[in-house]
Amino acid sequence: MGKRMSEDELLNSFDEALENGSIFAVYQPQINHATGRMIGAEALMRWKDPEYGMQYPSDFIPVLEENDLIYRADLRIFELVCLLQKKCLEEAIMPVPISFNVSRHDVFHKEYVDELEKIRQRIDVPVRFLRVEITESSAIGGLDLIDSVLARLHSYGYVVEMDDFGSGYSSLNILKDLEVDVIKLDMSFLSGKIGGRGGTIISSMVQMAKWLHTPVIAEGVETMEQADYMKSIGCNYIQGYLYSKPVETELFLGMLQELQHEPLKASMTMVESMESGRFWNPDSIETLIFSNFVGGAAVFIYKEKDEGKVEILRVNDKYLQEMGMNLTAKDFIACNPWNHHEKYSRITYENAIKKAIETGEEQTCETWRTFHSKCCGESRFCIRSTIRMIGRANDQALIYAMVQNVTNEKRRYESLLQGDNLLRKAFDHANVYAWEYIISNREMHPCFRCMRDLGLPAVVPNYPEPVIESGLFPADYADMYRDMLEQIHNGVDKIEAVIPLTISRVPFHIRYTTEFDENGKPLKAYGSATLVVDGEAASKKW
């Protein structure tokens, strides 16, 4: 750097510096770290005085801002960017979009956006090759003004980037209120050790940007370790000294011709039915439904090519209630969700996720999971999950899952199933067949053994006629059996008889017990057939 100029020297030479090119633009490429391709560049202002040499931007930019000259310098940089893009188009050099800075001092000039547009039209550069950068700090205290400026820029077709995101105290609030198209992360969070609390903050910002369908560029990346970390959390686009310092025009033109290009893309594409921006708005109906009406719900990222890694982004209060154990949202977000799943449980759940991704349709599964907490110890739960993919980015899928704790239901079912199995075994040993007879419509519902041994369907209509026709009841006993059922219809509470069944005329003891409603009207009858033991009279009458 040259000798530092005084404020008076800067001001006195400003007009001449604009005219003779002492104030000029340098360009810093933006690279996709996953592919090595260039996705854009940023134009930065520099001042090289013929006598004093290069001046630090931190020395001359505040002077220009304080003296209301920065907007003229910014317009000159924009003009140089347009001229560079025009040169690329005329010389068949494929351009990449170049961003230029708009300061908070610029937007106070009401005609600033129109001045930009006049320059662009005069030089005749397609707007798709230009991006506007506003700093986060420029929005503080003037949201309405910035919002109106962004609306005008968007009306002309400009892509708007928010620069230095995360450096201000109100980042999230500003991002909620301003319609920006690209987020540039301030990498000061990673100036020390990779990961840690700073890494957690950066990761959260990247995940949030995915929800907003907004591309993210990490600015100020200086080491391979930083770049690899950003890639690991889903941010491939980087700008910084790792790939290139800001370079002057001729060198940048060489890089344009040397490197392959690719377009800037959003981190994640949301399905058409999901308005992700509204989902993050605490006042929106989507958030209201998520928090209060949908039952237990969670949103997570599934990374198929990263060994099926799962990262929980959000859970609602009802999710915590369903899981129990006094665990907090922080507990779930910080843990590896697969640690809760049993071996085959994970296979079942992961297969449901993959099918939801493949088909785009809801999938439901039930899995057993084990949870631990300091106050409640260890508990095993059965969780019914309804899974749907709501976003996709390369090998990552954004998944919405509704959950229901069905442990008690499953245990009751298992108890009933166990009882049913025991009953079946008992019936088998006792040679007993059982069924239910619905009096109102003459339907018979046989037991498992009836269906297995006698070939009966699950429901026998117009009972007993189909069974008599099948030969199960001998013809000479058919009327006797019909009369038993008529007595049941007429209100007899119990009835029994010994009847030979099948063509082999094996004697069975037939018994019925009738169930009545509160008015004494017969509703159902429960029947059984027990093999007659030796010595029991085969001709016993009812």
Secondary structure per residue as TSV (DSSP state, phi and psi in degrees):
chain	resnum	aa	ss	phi	psi
A	1	M	-	360.0	152.5
A	2	G	-	-86.0	-169.2
A	3	K	-	-69.9	138.1
A	4	R	-	-69.8	129.9
A	5	M	-	-85.3	147.7
A	6	S	-	-75.6	168.3
A	7	E	H	-61.0	-43.2
A	8	D	H	-62.8	-39.2
A	9	E	H	-67.4	-38.2
A	10	L	H	-63.8	-45.8
A	11	L	H	-67.3	-40.6
A	12	N	H	-68.7	-27.7
A	13	S	H	-102.4	3.7
A	14	F	H	-60.6	-51.7
A	15	D	H	-58.8	-43.2
A	16	E	H	-67.1	-36.1
A	17	A	H	-63.2	-37.7
A	18	L	H	-65.6	-39.4
A	19	E	H	-74.0	-42.5
A	20	N	H	-93.1	1.7
A	21	G	T	87.6	10.8
A	22	S	S	-65.2	-32.0
A	23	I	E	-93.9	119.0
A	24	F	E	-144.8	179.0
A	25	A	E	-111.7	141.6
A	26	V	E	-118.7	162.5
A	27	Y	E	-129.8	129.6
A	28	Q	E	-112.7	117.9
A	29	P	E	-65.5	153.8
A	30	Q	E	-116.4	128.4
A	31	I	E	-123.4	142.9
A	32	N	E	-82.5	109.6
A	33	H	T	-65.5	-21.4
A	34	A	T	-78.6	-26.7
A	35	T	T	-120.0	-17.2
A	36	G	T	78.2	7.8
A	37	R	E	-92.5	152.5
A	38	M	E	-85.2	133.4
A	39	I	E	-113.8	-4.9
A	40	G	E	165.9	-169.6
A	41	A	E	-158.7	161.1
A	42	E	E	-116.6	133.6
A	43	A	E	-88.8	129.6
A	44	L	E	-122.1	142.8
A	45	M	E	-82.5	135.9
A	46	R	E	-132.7	156.7
A	47	W	E	-135.5	116.7
A	48	K	E	-120.5	103.1
A	49	D	E	-77.6	137.7
A	50	P	T	-57.7	-31.1
A	51	E	T	-97.2	-44.4
A	52	Y	T	-95.2	-13.4
A	53	G	E	83.8	-162.8
A	54	M	E	-66.3	137.8
A	55	Q	E	-111.5	144.0
A	56	Y	-	-68.3	134.2
A	57	P	H	-55.5	-33.4
A	58	S	H	-67.8	-15.0
A	59	D	H	-92.9	-41.1
A	60	F	H	-94.4	-28.5
A	61	I	H	-65.9	-44.5
A	62	P	H	-59.7	-33.7
A	63	V	H	-66.4	-43.2
A	64	L	H	-65.6	-37.6
A	65	E	H	-65.9	-44.6
A	66	E	H	-66.7	-25.1
A	67	N	T	-107.5	18.1
A	68	D	T	56.9	39.4
A	69	L	-	-113.8	-9.6
A	70	I	H	-63.5	-32.8
A	71	Y	H	-65.3	-33.4
A	72	R	H	-68.8	-39.2
A	73	A	H	-67.4	-40.9
A	74	D	H	-64.6	-39.2
A	75	L	H	-63.6	-36.1
A	76	R	H	-66.8	-41.3
A	77	I	H	-63.3	-41.5
A	78	F	H	-61.5	-41.7
A	79	E	H	-61.9	-40.9
A	80	L	H	-64.8	-37.6
A	81	V	H	-62.8	-44.7
A	82	C	H	-63.0	-40.8
A	83	L	H	-64.5	-38.8
A	84	L	H	-64.5	-44.9
A	85	Q	H	-64.2	-38.3
A	86	K	H	-63.5	-41.1
A	87	K	H	-61.5	-43.0
A	88	C	H	-60.5	-44.8
A	89	L	H	-65.6	-39.5
A	90	E	H	-72.5	-29.2
A	91	E	T	-102.1	14.4
A	92	A	T	59.3	35.4
A	93	I	-	-99.7	118.7
A	94	M	-	-63.8	116.8
A	95	P	-	-82.6	161.0
A	96	V	-	-116.3	155.5
A	97	P	-	-59.7	137.5
A	98	I	E	-118.7	131.2
A	99	S	E	-94.7	147.0
A	100	F	E	-129.0	152.7
A	101	N	E	-89.5	138.1
A	102	V	E	-120.7	117.7
A	103	S	-	-89.1	167.8
A	104	R	H	-64.4	-25.8
A	105	H	H	-71.5	-31.2
A	106	D	H	-64.1	-43.5
A	107	V	H	-71.2	-15.7
A	108	F	T	-73.2	-14.1
A	109	H	S	-88.3	110.0
A	110	K	T	-58.2	-29.5
A	111	E	T	-94.0	8.1
A	112	Y	H	-60.3	-47.4
A	113	V	H	-63.3	-40.1
A	114	D	H	-65.3	-34.9
A	115	E	H	-64.6	-41.7
A	116	L	H	-57.7	-47.7
A	117	E	H	-65.0	-35.8
A	118	K	H	-62.4	-41.8
A	119	I	H	-64.1	-46.0
A	120	R	H	-60.7	-44.0
A	121	Q	H	-69.3	-36.2
A	122	R	H	-64.0	-41.6
A	123	I	H	-82.8	-19.2
A	124	D	T	67.3	64.3
A	125	V	-	-118.1	129.8
A	126	P	-	-58.8	137.5
A	127	V	G	-65.4	-20.8
A	128	R	G	-66.8	-14.3
A	129	F	G	-95.2	11.1
A	130	L	E	-130.6	138.9
A	131	R	E	-132.3	147.4
A	132	V	E	-103.3	132.2
A	133	E	E	-109.8	124.7
A	134	I	E	-114.3	145.4
A	135	T	E	-86.1	151.2
A	136	E	H	-58.5	-39.1
A	137	S	H	-66.3	-24.7
A	138	S	H	-68.7	-20.3
A	139	A	H	-86.4	-20.2
A	140	I	T	-68.4	124.7
A	141	G	T	85.1	-3.2
A	142	G	-	-147.5	45.6
A	143	L	H	-60.2	-42.9
A	144	D	H	-61.7	-42.8
A	145	L	H	-66.2	-47.8
A	146	I	H	-61.4	-41.3
A	147	D	H	-60.5	-41.4
A	148	S	H	-67.8	-36.7
A	149	V	H	-65.9	-42.7
A	150	L	H	-62.3	-39.3
A	151	A	H	-60.8	-41.7
A	152	R	H	-68.1	-40.1
A	153	L	H	-62.7	-42.7
A	154	H	H	-64.7	-34.1
A	155	S	H	-64.8	-27.4
A	156	Y	H	-86.8	-10.3
A	157	G	T	100.8	8.7
A	158	Y	-	-75.5	141.8
A	159	V	E	-84.5	134.0
A	160	V	E	-112.4	128.0
A	161	E	E	-108.4	142.5
A	162	M	E	-98.1	115.4
A	163	D	E	-87.1	153.1
A	164	D	E	56.7	33.2
A	165	F	E	-62.9	136.2
A	166	G	T	98.7	-10.6
A	167	S	S	-83.7	-19.9
A	168	G	S	-97.1	168.3
A	169	Y	T	-83.2	-10.7
A	170	S	T	-124.8	36.0
A	171	S	H	-54.9	-49.6
A	172	L	H	-65.1	-40.9
A	173	N	H	-63.9	-42.0
A	174	I	H	-65.4	-43.6
A	175	L	H	-63.5	-34.3
A	176	K	H	-66.0	-36.0
A	177	D	H	-93.6	-20.2
A	178	L	S	-108.4	137.0
A	179	E	-	-87.2	82.2
A	180	V	-	-100.7	153.5
A	181	D	S	-100.9	-24.9
A	182	V	E	-138.8	142.4
A	183	I	E	-111.4	131.0
A	184	K	E	-110.0	116.4
A	185	L	E	-82.7	136.7
A	186	D	E	-78.7	115.4
A	187	M	G	-82.8	12.0
A	188	S	G	-62.0	-21.7
A	189	F	G	-63.3	-25.8
A	190	L	G	-107.6	25.0
A	191	S	S	-69.6	-23.7
A	192	G	S	-105.0	-125.7
A	193	K	S	-70.4	136.1
A	194	I	S	-67.8	139.3
A	195	G	S	86.0	-143.9
A	196	G	H	63.9	-156.7
A	197	R	H	-66.8	-39.2
A	198	G	H	-61.7	-41.6
A	199	G	H	-63.9	-36.9
A	200	T	H	-63.2	-42.0
A	201	I	H	-64.5	-46.7
A	202	I	H	-59.7	-45.4
A	203	S	H	-60.4	-41.7
A	204	S	H	-63.1	-39.5
A	205	M	H	-64.5	-41.7
A	206	V	H	-64.3	-43.6
A	207	Q	H	-63.8	-40.8
A	208	M	H	-63.5	-41.0
A	209	A	H	-62.6	-34.7
A	210	K	H	-61.6	-41.4
A	211	W	H	-60.9	-36.7
A	212	L	T	-84.5	5.3
A	213	H	T	56.1	42.7
A	214	T	-	-121.9	123.5
A	215	P	-	-60.7	150.2
A	216	V	E	-124.6	132.3
A	217	I	E	-117.9	124.6
A	218	A	E	-87.1	120.9
A	219	E	E	-105.6	138.1
A	220	G	S	89.5	26.8
A	221	V	-	-81.0	122.1
A	222	E	-	-115.0	-20.3
A	223	T	S	-126.5	156.2
A	224	M	H	-63.3	-33.8
A	225	E	H	-61.5	-43.6
A	226	Q	H	-63.7	-45.4
A	227	A	H	-63.1	-42.9
A	228	D	H	-66.2	-36.8
A	229	Y	H	-64.7	-44.8
A	230	M	H	-61.4	-39.6
A	231	K	H	-62.6	-39.2
A	232	S	H	-65.8	-24.6
A	233	I	T	-101.9	11.7
A	234	G	T	98.3	13.3
A	235	C	-	-116.8	103.1
A	236	N	-	-90.3	-22.8
A	237	Y	E	-86.6	123.9
A	238	I	E	-134.9	155.4
A	239	Q	E	-139.1	130.5
A	240	G	S	161.3	-179.5
A	241	Y	T	-67.3	-16.3
A	242	L	T	-56.2	-42.4
A	243	Y	T	-98.3	-40.2
A	244	S	-	-169.6	140.9
A	245	K	-	-77.0	168.3
A	246	P	-	-61.1	131.0
A	247	V	B	-121.9	158.0
A	248	E	-	-76.8	170.9
A	249	T	H	-54.8	-50.4
A	250	E	H	-63.0	-41.8
A	251	L	H	-66.5	-38.1
A	252	F	H	-65.4	-39.2
A	253	L	H	-60.2	-37.6
A	254	G	H	-64.5	-40.5
A	255	M	H	-66.0	-36.9
A	256	L	H	-59.1	-38.2
A	257	Q	H	-82.8	-21.6
A	258	E	H	-86.1	-41.3
A	259	L	S	-91.6	145.3
A	260	Q	-	-74.1	155.9
A	261	H	B	-115.7	159.9
A	262	E	-	-153.7	153.8
A	263	P	-	-74.5	154.4
A	264	L	-	-75.9	129.7
A	265	K	-	-124.3	154.4
A	266	A	-	-66.5	152.4
A	267	S	S	-65.4	-33.2
A	268	M	-	-149.6	137.8
A	269	T	E	-96.5	122.9
A	270	M	E	-85.3	150.2
A	271	V	-	-66.2	157.2
A	272	E	T	-59.4	-33.1
A	273	S	T	-80.2	-6.5
A	274	M	-	-103.8	113.1
A	275	E	-	-91.1	89.8
A	276	S	H	-64.4	-36.5
A	277	G	H	-61.1	-41.5
A	278	R	H	-68.1	-29.8
A	279	F	H	-64.5	-34.0
A	280	W	H	-83.2	-13.6
A	281	N	-	-73.9	118.9
A	282	P	T	-64.1	-17.1
A	283	D	T	-98.9	-0.7
A	284	S	S	-79.8	160.9
A	285	I	H	-68.2	-31.2
A	286	E	H	-61.8	-44.9
A	287	T	H	-68.6	-37.6
A	288	L	H	-60.0	-45.0
A	289	I	I	-64.7	-45.6
A	290	F	I	-58.6	-41.3
A	291	S	I	-81.5	-29.8
A	292	N	I	-122.7	-28.6
A	293	F	I	-116.1	-19.5
A	294	V	S	-84.7	-2.9
A	295	G	-	82.0	-163.5
A	296	G	E	-66.0	129.1
A	297	A	E	-146.7	148.3
A	298	A	E	-141.1	153.7
A	299	V	E	-123.6	130.3
A	300	F	E	-145.4	161.6
A	301	I	E	-101.6	131.7
A	302	Y	E	-111.2	124.2
A	303	K	E	-110.9	95.3
A	304	E	T	-62.6	-39.2
A	305	K	T	-85.8	-3.8
A	306	D	T	-108.5	53.1
A	307	E	T	56.1	33.1
A	308	G	T	65.9	31.6
A	309	K	E	-63.5	140.6
A	310	V	E	-121.9	132.7
A	311	E	E	-123.6	115.8
A	312	I	E	-77.2	128.2
A	313	L	E	-98.9	-35.2
A	314	R	E	-158.1	138.8
A	315	V	E	-133.6	150.3
A	316	N	-	-98.8	174.8
A	317	D	H	-62.8	-36.5
A	318	K	H	-68.9	-26.8
A	319	Y	H	-63.1	-44.5
A	320	L	H	-63.5	-38.3
A	321	Q	H	-66.2	-41.4
A	322	E	H	-63.3	-39.8
A	323	M	H	-76.2	-29.5
A	324	G	-	68.7	-155.0
A	325	M	T	68.0	7.6
A	326	N	T	57.7	32.0
A	327	L	-	-84.4	148.2
A	328	T	-	-100.9	168.2
A	329	A	H	-59.1	-38.3
A	330	K	H	-61.4	-38.9
A	331	D	H	-60.0	-43.2
A	332	F	H	-72.4	-41.6
A	333	I	H	-66.7	-33.5
A	334	A	H	-82.1	-17.2
A	335	C	S	-93.2	169.0
A	336	N	-	-88.7	109.6
A	337	P	G	-57.8	-28.8
A	338	W	G	-66.2	-20.3
A	339	N	G	-63.7	-23.8
A	340	H	G	-80.3	-21.3
A	341	H	B	-87.0	142.8
A	342	E	-	-76.4	167.5
A	343	K	H	-54.3	-55.7
A	344	Y	H	-76.3	-22.6
A	345	S	H	-63.7	-43.3
A	346	R	H	-64.1	-41.6
A	347	I	H	-59.1	-45.4
A	348	T	H	-61.9	-46.6
A	349	Y	H	-68.0	-41.6
A	350	E	H	-67.9	-36.0
A	351	N	H	-63.7	-37.4
A	352	A	H	-65.5	-40.0
A	353	I	H	-61.7	-47.8
A	354	K	H	-62.4	-38.8
A	355	K	H	-69.2	-36.1
A	356	A	H	-63.2	-38.8
A	357	I	H	-68.6	-44.2
A	358	E	H	-67.4	-42.1
A	359	T	H	-96.2	-21.4
A	360	G	-	73.4	12.0
A	361	E	S	-114.4	159.9
A	362	E	-	-64.3	142.2
A	363	Q	E	-128.9	143.9
A	364	T	E	-123.1	139.0
A	365	C	E	-149.2	162.4
A	366	E	E	-122.6	130.1
A	367	T	E	-137.2	147.1
A	368	W	E	-93.3	133.6
A	369	R	E	-134.3	151.7
A	370	T	E	-116.3	126.4
A	371	F	E	-116.3	148.3
A	372	H	E	-124.6	142.2
A	373	S	E	-148.2	156.5
A	374	K	T	-64.0	-37.4
A	375	C	T	-86.9	-28.7
A	376	C	T	-109.5	-3.5
A	377	G	E	73.0	-131.7
A	378	E	E	-121.9	135.5
A	379	S	E	-140.5	149.7
A	380	R	E	-112.2	127.0
A	381	F	E	-126.1	150.5
A	382	C	E	-101.2	122.7
A	383	I	E	-115.1	123.7
A	384	R	E	-91.9	123.1
A	385	S	E	-119.1	134.5
A	386	T	E	-110.6	118.4
A	387	I	E	-115.9	137.2
A	388	R	E	-145.3	138.3
A	389	M	E	-81.3	130.6
A	390	I	E	-119.6	-1.6
A	391	G	E	-163.9	158.4
A	392	R	E	-146.4	137.0
A	393	A	E	-147.3	104.2
A	394	N	T	54.8	-116.0
A	395	D	T	-94.8	10.5
A	396	Q	E	-110.0	139.8
A	397	A	E	-125.6	137.3
A	398	L	E	-93.9	122.2
A	399	I	E	-117.4	135.7
A	400	Y	E	-109.1	124.9
A	401	A	E	-127.4	127.2
A	402	M	E	-98.3	137.2
A	403	V	E	-126.0	151.4
A	404	Q	E	-142.9	127.7
A	405	N	E	-78.8	109.9
A	406	V	-	-114.0	27.0
A	407	T	H	-58.5	-49.6
A	408	N	H	-62.1	-40.9
A	409	E	H	-61.3	-44.8
A	410	K	H	-66.0	-38.9
A	411	R	H	-69.6	-36.5
A	412	R	H	-64.3	-41.8
A	413	Y	H	-63.2	-44.0
A	414	E	H	-63.3	-37.2
A	415	S	H	-64.9	-44.5
A	416	L	H	-64.5	-40.6
A	417	L	H	-63.7	-41.4
A	418	Q	H	-63.1	-43.1
A	419	G	H	-63.0	-40.2
A	420	D	H	-64.7	-40.3
A	421	N	H	-63.8	-42.4
A	422	L	H	-62.9	-40.7
A	423	L	H	-64.7	-41.0
A	424	R	H	-61.3	-43.7
A	425	K	H	-64.3	-40.0
A	426	A	H	-63.7	-43.2
A	427	F	H	-61.6	-41.0
A	428	D	H	-61.3	-44.8
A	429	H	H	-67.9	-33.7
A	430	A	H	-91.9	1.7
A	431	N	T	53.5	49.6
A	432	V	E	-114.1	135.3
A	433	Y	E	-113.6	143.3
A	434	A	E	-136.1	154.4
A	435	W	E	-159.2	167.0
A	436	E	E	-118.4	133.9
A	437	Y	E	-116.0	118.4
A	438	I	E	-88.0	114.6
A	439	I	T	-68.9	-39.8
A	440	S	T	-63.6	-37.3
A	441	N	T	-120.3	8.6
A	442	R	T	57.0	40.0
A	443	E	E	-96.8	141.7
A	444	M	E	-116.3	130.2
A	445	H	E	-112.8	102.9
A	446	P	E	-79.1	160.7
A	447	C	-	-79.4	173.1
A	448	F	H	-58.5	-41.0
A	449	R	H	-67.1	-35.7
A	450	C	H	-61.0	-44.2
A	451	M	H	-68.8	-40.6
A	452	R	H	-68.0	-49.1
A	453	D	H	-86.2	-33.7
A	454	L	H	-105.6	-4.7
A	455	G	-	72.3	24.5
A	456	L	-	-80.1	147.6
A	457	P	-	-74.9	173.5
A	458	A	S	-66.2	-28.3
A	459	V	-	-133.7	128.9
A	460	V	B	-110.8	104.9
A	461	P	T	-76.2	160.2
A	462	N	T	50.8	41.9
A	463	Y	T	-66.9	138.9
A	464	P	T	-103.5	10.9
A	465	E	H	-55.8	-47.9
A	466	P	H	-61.3	-32.3
A	467	V	H	-74.4	-38.1
A	468	I	H	-64.4	-43.5
A	469	E	H	-63.0	-30.1
A	470	S	H	-73.1	-13.8
A	471	G	T	94.0	2.2
A	472	L	S	-62.2	-41.4
A	473	F	S	-98.5	126.3
A	474	P	-	-61.0	150.1
A	475	A	H	-58.4	-36.0
A	476	D	H	-75.8	-7.0
A	477	Y	H	-112.0	-1.2
A	478	A	H	-62.1	-47.8
A	479	D	H	-65.4	-36.3
A	480	M	H	-59.3	-41.8
A	481	Y	H	-71.4	-38.6
A	482	R	H	-60.7	-39.3
A	483	D	H	-65.7	-34.6
A	484	M	H	-59.2	-45.5
A	485	L	H	-68.8	-35.1
A	486	E	H	-64.1	-38.5
A	487	Q	H	-63.5	-36.1
A	488	I	H	-63.4	-44.1
A	489	H	H	-60.2	-32.7
A	490	N	T	-83.7	-4.4
A	491	G	T	110.6	11.9
A	492	V	-	-67.6	138.6
A	493	D	S	-86.2	-29.6
A	494	K	E	-143.4	148.8
A	495	I	E	-158.9	146.2
A	496	E	E	-153.5	161.2
A	497	A	E	-167.1	159.2
A	498	V	E	-101.8	121.9
A	499	I	E	-131.0	133.0
A	500	P	E	-75.8	132.2
A	501	L	E	-117.4	153.6
A	502	T	T	67.1	172.6
A	503	I	T	-66.7	-18.7
A	504	S	T	-82.3	-6.1
A	505	R	T	53.0	51.8
A	506	V	E	-80.5	125.4
A	507	P	E	-74.3	130.5
A	508	F	E	-126.3	146.1
A	509	H	E	-90.2	109.9
A	510	I	E	-93.7	126.4
A	511	R	E	-128.4	144.5
A	512	Y	E	-130.9	140.6
A	513	T	E	-127.0	130.2
A	514	T	E	-98.6	141.4
A	515	E	E	-107.9	134.0
A	516	F	E	-115.6	156.5
A	517	D	-	-84.4	-174.7
A	518	E	T	-66.9	-16.6
A	519	N	T	-97.2	5.0
A	520	G	S	84.0	9.4
A	521	K	-	-85.1	133.0
A	522	P	E	-66.6	131.1
A	523	L	E	-106.2	-55.7
A	524	K	E	-136.5	162.4
A	525	A	E	-134.2	137.6
A	526	Y	E	-106.0	117.9
A	527	G	E	-109.5	154.5
A	528	S	E	-146.4	154.0
A	529	A	E	-131.7	117.5
A	530	T	E	-116.4	132.7
A	531	L	E	-58.9	131.0
A	532	V	-	-71.8	128.5
A	533	V	-	-81.4	163.5
A	534	D	T	-58.2	137.1
A	535	G	T	97.0	-15.7
A	536	E	S	-82.4	134.7
A	537	A	-	-66.4	119.3
A	538	A	T	-68.5	-16.8
A	539	S	T	-100.0	14.1
A	540	K	-	-56.7	132.4
A	541	K	-	-96.0	159.5
A	542	W	-	-88.2	360.0
